[in-house]
Amino acid sequence: MQFPDIHLIRLARHTETLLPLSIATQDISFDLTDEASMITALQSLPDNAEIDWVFIATGWLHDNDTQPEKTWLNLYADHLLRSFTLNTVSPMQTRQLSDSGQLFDFMGLPFAP
């Protein structure tokens, strides 16, 4: 194993769907569309954790009700707003909701205060 001492904290909407790993993990459930859920998830992060990298891999393309558009004729305002909320607004809200402000962008670099 290349990094035997790594501890991975994974946040997901459905933690039961995360693949099992051979390293230590802490899985935390949360919903990007629910501010209370995001606050609870952020509060459950360890206070003393030394975070080296953060990867934000939120991404929503479709669900059971909405399929990916293949032409401009399939563009609908509700789909575009949901996509923008889940893929852009909600990940940025985690920064605002962080008590410590120690969240990181997608490159693992600290946000400017």
C-alpha positions in Angstrom: 0.0 0.0 0.0 1.5 3.3 -1.0 0.0 5.5 1.8 -0.6 3.1 4.8 -1.2 6.0 7.3 -3.8 7.8 5.2 -7.3 8.5 6.7 -9.9 9.3 4.1 -13.0 11.4 5.0 -15.7 10.9 2.4 -18.9 13.0 2.3 -21.7 11.7 0.1 -25.4 11.9 -0.3 -25.6 8.1 0.0 -22.6 6.8 1.9 -23.9 3.2 1.5 -23.1 3.4 -2.2 -19.4 4.3 -1.6 -17.0 1.6 -2.4 -15.2 -0.2 0.4 -11.5 0.7 0.7 -8.5 -1.0 2.3 -7.6 2.2 4.2 -9.3 3.9 7.1 -12.3 5.9 6.1 -14.9 8.1 7.8 -18.1 8.3 5.8 -20.4 11.2 6.4 -23.9 11.6 4.8 -25.1 15.0 3.7 -27.4 16.6 1.1 -26.0 19.6 -0.8 -29.5 21.0 -1.2 -30.2 21.1 2.5 -28.3 23.7 4.5 -29.0 22.0 7.9 -27.6 18.7 6.5 -24.4 20.5 5.3 -23.9 22.2 8.8 -24.3 18.8 10.5 -21.8 17.2 8.1 -19.3 20.0 8.7 -19.7 19.8 12.4 -18.9 16.1 12.3 -15.5 16.6 10.8 -12.7 15.9 13.2 -11.4 19.2 14.8 -7.8 17.9 14.9 -7.6 16.5 11.5 -4.5 17.5 9.4 -6.0 17.8 6.0 -3.6 17.5 3.1 -6.0 17.4 0.2 -9.6 17.9 -0.5 -11.3 16.8 -3.7 -14.7 18.2 -4.4 -16.3 15.7 -6.8 -19.9 16.8 -6.7 -21.5 16.5 -10.0 -25.0 16.1 -11.1 -26.0 15.3 -14.7 -29.3 13.6 -14.4 -31.6 11.5 -12.1 -34.7 9.4 -12.5 -36.8 12.4 -13.4 -34.3 14.3 -15.6 -32.2 13.0 -18.4 -29.1 14.7 -20.0 -30.1 17.0 -22.8 -28.9 16.0 -26.2 -30.2 19.2 -28.0 -31.1 22.7 -27.1 -34.7 21.6 -27.5 -34.3 19.6 -24.3 -33.1 22.5 -22.2 -35.5 23.4 -19.4 -35.2 26.1 -16.8 -35.8 23.8 -13.8 -33.1 21.3 -15.0 -30.6 24.1 -15.6 -31.3 25.7 -12.1 -31.0 22.3 -10.4 -27.7 21.6 -12.2 -26.3 25.0 -11.3 -27.4 24.7 -7.7 -25.9 21.2 -7.2 -22.8 21.7 -9.2 -21.9 25.3 -8.4 -23.9 27.0 -5.6 -24.0 24.2 -3.1 -20.3 23.4 -3.1 -19.5 27.1 -2.6 -22.0 27.2 0.4 -19.8 24.7 2.2 -17.2 27.5 2.4 -19.7 29.9 3.9 -20.9 27.4 6.4 -17.5 26.3 7.6 -16.9 27.5 11.2 -13.2 27.4 10.8 -13.0 28.5 7.2 -10.5 25.7 6.6 -12.1 24.4 3.4 -10.2 23.9 0.2 -10.9 24.3 -3.4 -10.9 21.6 -6.0 -7.1 21.7 -6.4 -6.5 21.2 -2.6 -5.4 24.8 -2.1 -6.9 26.9 0.7 -9.5 29.4 -0.2 -8.4 33.0 0.3 -10.0 34.5 3.5 
